[in-house]
């Protein structure tokens, strides 16, 4: 059974989420603060984590940072009343896979959880399948078997979604990828769900891989259309 960990200090909200997720057939565990949530995430290997930001003890950002530092690739959906763009950008930079602001629609939340699960199960394998074991992009080398990226021979630490976005661009061999296409390929849902997600991850890829992120050599913007890799 698919397991979901909800890290949320509002007890009534957490119980409501658990009840609705269990109706959908998920096994749900609750944690009421950041320390307990991090401990249960490490011990229980959930399939998806729903994470509040304003938590007692460790806040959600620190929980997320610790999980990604551990090497965890568990999909994390941030569920927070903090809806400013800076909050979302920080969440994505730390490795969040999705971001939902409170108040939220239950059906939309369930759809996003389902999208994360489908992406985790199918998308990464499909993305790797179309590429050779080693791909070269100038001074950047991608080992698709180990999901490792090197620049000038040195390993580069990419978040899971940053890696999958790079792969989605590489698969197109220089062809344009619209933001809608990249959202569907990497996150599994349509453009109306989250704005700026692709742009935020592209900026992080450029920061980590390009010599001059402001004038990129490899990850190019096609104005008003999307992105492409320089073939």
C-alpha positions as CSV (number, residue, x, y, z in Angstrom):
1,X,0.0,0.0,0.0
2,X,1.2,3.5,-0.8
3,X,2.4,5.3,2.3
4,X,2.0,9.1,2.9
5,X,3.6,11.0,5.7
6,X,1.8,14.2,6.7
7,X,3.9,16.6,8.8
8,X,1.4,19.2,10.0
9,X,1.0,20.8,13.5
10,X,-2.7,21.7,13.0
11,X,-4.2,18.6,14.4
12,X,-7.7,19.1,12.9
13,X,-6.2,19.7,9.4
14,X,-3.9,16.7,9.8
15,X,-6.7,14.4,10.8
16,X,-8.9,15.7,7.9
17,X,-6.1,15.0,5.5
18,X,-5.5,11.6,6.9
19,X,-9.2,10.7,6.6
20,X,-9.5,11.8,3.0
21,X,-6.3,10.2,1.9
22,X,-7.3,6.9,3.5
23,X,-10.6,7.0,1.6
24,X,-8.4,7.1,-1.5
25,X,-6.6,4.0,-0.4
26,X,-3.4,5.4,1.0
27,X,-1.8,4.5,4.3
28,X,-1.2,7.7,6.2
29,X,1.1,8.5,9.2
30,X,1.0,11.9,11.0
31,X,3.7,13.9,12.6
32,X,3.0,17.1,14.6
33,X,6.4,18.8,14.6
34,X,9.5,19.0,12.5
35,X,11.7,16.8,14.6
36,X,9.2,13.9,14.7
37,X,8.5,14.3,11.0
38,X,12.1,14.1,10.1
39,X,12.6,11.0,12.3
40,X,9.5,9.3,10.8
41,X,10.6,10.2,7.2
42,X,14.0,8.7,7.8
43,X,12.7,5.5,9.5
44,X,9.5,4.8,7.5
45,X,10.5,5.5,3.8
46,X,7.1,7.0,2.8
47,X,6.2,7.3,-0.9
48,X,5.1,10.9,-0.5
49,X,5.6,13.5,2.2
50,X,3.1,16.4,2.7
51,X,5.0,19.0,4.6
52,X,3.9,22.2,6.4
53,X,6.5,25.0,6.7
54,X,5.6,26.6,10.0
55,X,6.3,23.7,12.4
56,X,7.4,23.5,16.1
57,X,11.0,22.5,16.5
58,X,12.5,22.2,13.0
59,X,10.6,24.2,10.5
60,X,9.6,22.7,7.2
61,X,12.5,24.2,5.2
62,X,15.0,22.6,7.6
63,X,13.2,19.3,7.4
64,X,13.4,19.4,3.7
65,X,17.0,20.4,3.6
66,X,17.9,17.6,6.0
67,X,16.1,15.0,3.9
68,X,17.8,16.1,0.6
69,X,21.1,16.2,2.4
70,X,20.5,12.5,3.3
71,X,20.1,11.7,-0.4
72,X,16.3,11.1,-0.1
73,X,14.4,11.4,-3.3
74,X,11.0,11.0,-1.8
75,X,8.6,13.4,-3.4
76,X,7.7,16.3,-1.1
77,X,4.6,18.4,-1.4
78,X,4.8,21.6,0.7
79,X,1.4,22.6,2.1
80,X,1.7,26.1,3.6
81,X,-0.1,29.3,4.3
82,X,3.1,31.1,3.1
83,X,2.3,31.8,-0.5
84,X,4.8,34.5,-1.5
85,X,6.9,33.8,-4.5
86,X,10.1,33.9,-2.4
87,X,8.7,31.2,-0.2
88,X,7.9,29.0,-3.2
89,X,11.3,29.6,-4.8
90,X,13.1,28.7,-1.6
91,X,11.0,25.5,-1.3
92,X,11.8,24.4,-4.8
93,X,15.5,25.3,-4.4
94,X,15.7,23.1,-1.3
95,X,14.2,20.2,-3.3
96,X,10.4,20.4,-3.0
97,X,8.5,18.7,-5.8
98,X,5.3,20.7,-5.5
99,X,3.9,23.6,-3.4
100,X,0.3,24.1,-2.4
101,X,-0.9,27.2,-0.5
102,X,-3.6,27.2,2.2
103,X,-6.5,27.3,1.9
104,X,-6.6,24.6,-0.7
105,X,-9.0,22.5,-2.6
106,X,-9.1,18.9,-1.5
107,X,-9.6,17.5,-5.0
108,X,-6.6,19.5,-6.4
109,X,-4.4,18.3,-3.5
110,X,-5.4,14.7,-4.2
111,X,-4.6,15.2,-7.9
112,X,-1.2,16.5,-7.1
113,X,-0.4,13.7,-4.8
114,X,-1.4,11.2,-7.6
115,X,0.8,13.1,-10.1
116,X,3.8,12.9,-7.8
117,X,3.3,9.2,-7.3
118,X,2.9,8.6,-11.1
119,X,6.0,10.7,-11.8
120,X,8.1,8.9,-9.2
121,X,7.0,5.4,-10.6
122,X,7.2,6.0,-14.3
123,X,8.8,9.3,-15.3
124,X,12.4,9.0,-14.3
125,X,12.7,5.5,-16.0
126,X,11.2,6.8,-19.2
127,X,13.4,9.8,-19.2
128,X,16.5,7.7,-18.9
129,X,15.5,5.1,-21.4
130,X,15.9,7.3,-24.5
131,X,19.5,8.3,-23.8
132,X,22.8,6.6,-24.0
133,X,24.6,5.6,-20.8
134,X,26.8,8.7,-21.0
135,X,25.7,12.0,-22.6
136,X,28.1,14.9,-23.3
137,X,27.2,18.6,-23.3
138,X,30.3,20.6,-23.8
139,X,32.2,20.4,-20.5
140,X,29.2,18.7,-18.8
141,X,28.9,14.9,-18.7
142,X,25.8,13.0,-17.7
143,X,26.0,9.4,-16.5
144,X,22.4,8.4,-16.9
145,X,23.0,4.9,-15.4
146,X,24.0,6.4,-12.0
147,X,22.1,9.7,-12.4
148,X,25.4,11.6,-11.9
149,X,26.4,14.9,-13.5
150,X,29.9,16.1,-13.9
151,X,31.3,19.5,-14.9
152,X,34.9,19.6,-15.9
153,X,35.3,16.2,-14.3
154,X,33.9,17.3,-11.0
155,X,30.5,15.9,-9.7
156,X,27.7,18.4,-9.5
157,X,25.0,17.9,-6.9
158,X,21.6,18.2,-8.6
159,X,18.2,17.9,-6.9
160,X,16.0,15.1,-8.3
161,X,13.8,17.4,-10.3
162,X,16.7,19.4,-11.6
163,X,18.2,16.2,-12.9
164,X,15.0,15.1,-14.5
165,X,14.5,18.6,-16.1
166,X,18.0,18.4,-17.6
167,X,17.2,14.9,-19.0
168,X,13.9,16.1,-20.4
169,X,15.8,18.8,-22.3
170,X,18.5,16.5,-23.5
171,X,16.0,14.0,-24.9
172,X,14.8,16.7,-27.3
173,X,18.3,17.0,-28.9
174,X,18.0,20.8,-29.3
175,X,14.3,21.0,-30.1
176,X,12.2,23.5,-28.2
177,X,10.4,22.4,-25.0
178,X,7.6,24.6,-23.9
179,X,7.0,25.2,-20.2
180,X,3.8,23.2,-20.5
181,X,5.7,20.2,-21.9
182,X,8.3,20.3,-19.2
183,X,5.8,20.6,-16.5
184,X,4.0,17.5,-17.8
185,X,7.3,15.6,-18.4
186,X,8.9,16.3,-15.1
187,X,6.1,17.0,-12.7
188,X,3.2,15.2,-14.3
189,X,0.7,18.0,-14.4
190,X,-0.5,20.9,-16.5
191,X,0.6,24.5,-16.5
192,X,-2.3,25.9,-14.6
193,X,-1.2,24.0,-11.4
194,X,2.0,25.9,-10.5
195,X,3.5,29.0,-12.1
196,X,7.2,29.7,-12.2
197,X,8.2,26.1,-11.3
198,X,10.1,25.4,-14.5
199,X,11.8,28.8,-14.5
200,X,12.9,28.4,-10.9
201,X,14.5,25.0,-11.7
202,X,16.1,26.2,-15.0
203,X,17.7,29.0,-13.0
204,X,19.1,26.5,-10.5
205,X,20.4,24.3,-13.3
206,X,22.2,27.3,-14.9
207,X,23.7,28.3,-11.6
208,X,25.2,24.9,-11.1
209,X,26.2,24.0,-14.7
210,X,26.8,27.2,-16.7
211,X,30.0,29.2,-16.5
212,X,27.9,32.4,-16.7
213,X,24.3,31.7,-15.8
214,X,23.3,35.1,-17.1
215,X,24.6,34.2,-20.6
216,X,24.2,30.5,-20.7
217,X,26.1,28.3,-23.2
218,X,23.9,25.2,-23.0
219,X,20.4,25.8,-21.5
220,X,18.9,28.4,-23.7
221,X,15.7,30.4,-23.4
222,X,13.4,30.7,-26.4
223,X,11.6,34.0,-25.7
224,X,7.9,33.5,-25.0
225,X,8.1,29.9,-25.9
226,X,10.2,27.8,-23.5
227,X,13.7,26.3,-23.4
228,X,16.1,24.2,-25.4
229,X,19.5,22.6,-25.1
230,X,22.2,23.8,-27.5
231,X,22.7,20.7,-29.6
